[in-house]
Amino acid sequence: MNINRKYIIIIGTLVLLSVIIIGGITYYKEKGVQTQIPDVKQFVFNFFRDYPDSPSKLSDFLIFCHNAVFSDIEELKNEKITEVVCTLEPETRKVVLKEMILLASAYIPSFSSLDSIISFKPDRYIDIAVDLKDVVREYDASLLEEKKLYFCSISEPSWADPFSSQMKPKQTMIFDEGDVSCTGVNMSTIPTMYFYGFVPQAESLNIKQYLVDEQTVTEVMNKQSFSEIKEILKDYPIIWQMDKPIIP
């Protein structure tokens, strides 16, 4: 009797996992253009929380957002969407197991154009992804001929994902007042700017991306004061910025 019960539990668990995977694929088909990405079949998005709970899950989420920006879907190309906000949306499916009806829950990645977002909700996990080449092209198209460009960003207030310091320990600094990130980008690739974490409990979220040089990246990342970093960067051009209110 115990052995039969054990097998029933195992089979039930496998059925639940299958439904979650199938549910994710069905979700994309039902949502249509809004949430389709070209490489959706290459990934199984099985998020069981409304935020990435490990570096690997965060990496999957960022890949999803990158693909959303650089989607090859004609409808999205026509809209020229180069800035998106990605979230994890709840998805519940009914599972019939013999005479029992169970509910299987998961969170499915979704995205919207950044321009369509009027405000953010506090404590919501989001990823803002931006086509960096498009930003540089708008600022000065001749810079695209450079092999490598250097950037620093400031986010106020602080909202960085704790895993970001693990994934990019030499590029990210977290202060009480805000977050700072600096890096060099190979422009021959398909570069994306990412800003991600839990929306803070604040009136607004402000992000600025500066175009700097290699020496300034080193100088900024060696500073221990948020105010000193802001003082350094004020002399450099802001090539992209966002300021959105936060409303409960």
C-alpha positions in Angstrom: 0.0 0.0 0.0 2.8 2.4 0.9 4.6 1.6 -2.3 1.5 2.3 -4.4 1.0 5.6 -2.6 4.6 6.5 -3.3 4.2 5.9 -7.0 1.0 7.9 -7.1 2.8 10.9 -5.5 5.7 10.6 -8.0 3.3 10.4 -11.0 1.3 13.3 -9.6 4.4 15.5 -9.3 5.4 14.7 -12.9 2.0 15.6 -14.2 2.1 18.9 -12.4 5.5 19.8 -13.9 4.3 18.8 -17.3 1.2 21.1 -17.0 3.4 24.0 -15.9 5.7 23.7 -18.9 2.7 23.2 -21.3 1.0 26.1 -19.6 4.0 28.4 -20.3 4.0 27.5 -24.0 0.2 28.0 -24.2 0.5 31.3 -22.5 2.7 32.7 -25.3 0.3 31.4 -27.9 -2.6 33.1 -26.2 -0.9 36.4 -25.6 0.1 36.8 -29.2 2.5 39.5 -30.3 2.7 41.2 -27.0 4.8 38.5 -25.3 6.3 36.4 -28.1 10.0 36.2 -28.5 12.0 34.4 -31.2 13.8 31.9 -29.0 10.9 31.0 -26.7 11.1 27.3 -27.6 14.7 27.2 -26.4 13.9 28.0 -22.8 11.5 26.5 -20.2 10.5 29.4 -18.0 9.6 27.7 -14.7 9.7 30.5 -12.2 7.9 29.6 -9.0 8.1 33.0 -7.4 7.4 36.5 -8.7 11.1 37.3 -8.8 14.3 35.3 -9.8 15.4 33.5 -6.7 18.9 32.4 -8.0 21.6 33.7 -10.3 20.6 31.2 -12.9 17.0 32.2 -12.8 18.0 35.9 -13.0 20.2 35.0 -16.1 17.1 33.3 -17.7 15.0 36.4 -17.0 17.6 38.7 -18.5 17.9 36.5 -21.6 14.1 36.7 -22.0 14.2 40.5 -21.8 17.2 40.8 -24.2 15.2 38.7 -26.7 12.2 40.9 -26.3 14.3 44.0 -27.3 15.8 42.2 -30.3 12.8 40.2 -31.4 12.6 39.3 -35.1 8.8 39.4 -35.0 7.7 41.7 -37.8 5.0 43.4 -35.7 7.5 44.4 -33.0 10.0 45.5 -35.6 7.4 47.8 -37.1 6.8 49.3 -33.7 10.5 49.9 -33.3 10.4 48.9 -29.7 13.9 49.3 -28.3 13.1 49.8 -24.6 11.1 47.2 -22.6 10.0 46.4 -19.1 9.9 42.8 -18.1 7.9 41.3 -15.3 6.8 37.9 -14.0 3.1 37.3 -14.2 1.1 34.6 -12.3 -0.3 31.8 -14.3 -2.6 29.1 -12.8 -3.8 26.0 -14.5 -6.3 23.3 -13.4 -4.9 19.8 -13.2 -7.3 16.8 -13.1 -5.7 13.8 -11.3 -8.1 11.0 -11.1 -11.0 12.5 -9.2 -9.1 15.4 -7.8 -8.8 18.9 -9.3 -5.5 20.6 -8.4 -4.2 24.0 -9.2 -0.6 24.3 -10.6 0.9 27.8 -10.2 3.9 29.4 -11.9 5.1 32.8 -13.0 5.5 33.5 -16.7 7.9 36.2 -18.1 6.1 39.0 -19.9 7.2 42.4 -21.3 5.8 45.8 -22.3 7.2 48.8 -24.0 8.8 51.2 -21.5 6.9 54.1 -23.1 3.6 52.4 -22.3 4.4 52.3 -18.6 3.1 55.3 -16.8 4.3 54.3 -13.3 5.8 51.4 -11.3 4.4 49.6 -8.3 6.5 49.4 -5.2 8.0 46.0 -4.4 7.3 44.7 -7.9 10.3 42.9 -9.5 11.1 44.3 -13.0 13.9 44.4 -15.5 14.3 47.4 -17.8 16.2 46.4 -21.0 17.3 48.9 -23.6 19.0 48.6 -27.0 22.4 50.3 -26.3 23.3 50.7 -29.9 20.1 52.5 -30.5 20.9 54.9 -27.6 24.4 55.5 -29.0 23.0 56.0 -32.5 20.6 58.7 -31.3 23.4 60.5 -29.4 26.1 60.3 -32.0 26.0 57.6 -34.8 29.7 58.0 -35.5 30.5 56.4 -32.1 29.2 53.1 -33.4 32.5 52.8 -35.3 34.4 52.5 -32.0 35.4 49.0 -31.0 34.6 49.7 -27.3 32.7 52.3 -25.4 32.5 53.0 -21.7 29.5 53.7 -19.6 28.4 54.5 -16.0 24.9 54.5 -14.7 23.3 55.9 -11.5 20.0 54.7 -10.2 18.2 56.6 -7.4 17.1 55.4 -4.9 18.9 52.1 -4.4 17.0 49.1 -5.8 19.7 46.7 -7.2 19.0 43.0 -7.2 21.3 41.3 -4.5 22.4 38.8 -7.2 23.8 41.6 -9.4 26.8 42.1 -7.1 27.5 38.3 -7.4 27.1 38.3 -11.2 29.0 41.6 -11.8 31.1 42.1 -8.6 33.6 44.5 -10.3 30.9 46.5 -12.1 28.3 47.3 -9.5 28.3 49.3 -6.3 25.3 49.6 -4.0 24.9 52.6 -1.7 22.1 53.7 0.6 21.4 56.6 -1.7 21.5 54.7 -5.0 23.3 52.2 -7.2 26.3 52.7 -9.5 27.4 50.5 -12.4 30.3 51.1 -14.8 31.5 48.9 -17.6 33.2 48.8 -21.0 31.1 47.4 -23.9 32.3 45.8 -27.1 30.2 47.5 -29.7 30.6 44.7 -32.3 28.2 42.6 -30.2 24.4 43.2 -29.6 24.7 45.2 -26.3 21.8 45.7 -24.0 21.5 47.9 -21.0 19.9 46.2 -18.0 18.4 47.7 -14.9 16.7 45.3 -12.6 15.5 44.7 -9.1 12.5 45.3 -6.7 10.9 48.7 -7.3 11.7 50.6 -4.2 9.4 52.2 -1.7 9.9 55.8 -3.0 8.2 58.5 -4.9 10.0 57.8 -8.2 12.8 55.8 -9.8 15.4 57.7 -11.7 18.1 56.2 -13.9 20.8 58.0 -15.8 23.4 56.4 -18.2 26.6 58.4 -18.8 29.1 58.0 -21.7 32.5 58.1 -20.1 36.1 56.9 -20.8 38.1 54.0 -19.5 40.0 56.1 -17.0 36.8 57.4 -15.5 35.4 53.9 -15.1 38.4 53.0 -13.0 38.2 56.2 -11.0 34.5 55.8 -10.2 34.7 52.2 -9.2 37.5 53.1 -6.7 35.4 55.6 -5.0 33.6 54.8 -1.7 31.2 57.8 -1.7 28.0 58.1 -3.7 28.2 61.9 -3.7 31.8 61.8 -5.0 30.7 59.6 -7.8 27.9 61.9 -8.8 30.3 64.8 -8.7 32.6 63.0 -11.1 29.9 62.0 -13.6 28.2 65.4 -13.7 30.9 66.5 -16.3 29.9 63.7 -18.7 27.0 63.5 -21.1 23.8 61.7 -20.2 23.0 59.6 -23.2 19.9 57.9 -21.7 17.7 58.6 -18.7 14.4 57.5 -17.2 12.3 59.0 -14.4 9.1 57.2 -13.5 6.8 57.7 -10.6 6.1 54.9 -8.1 2.5 54.6 -7.2 1.1 51.8 -4.9 
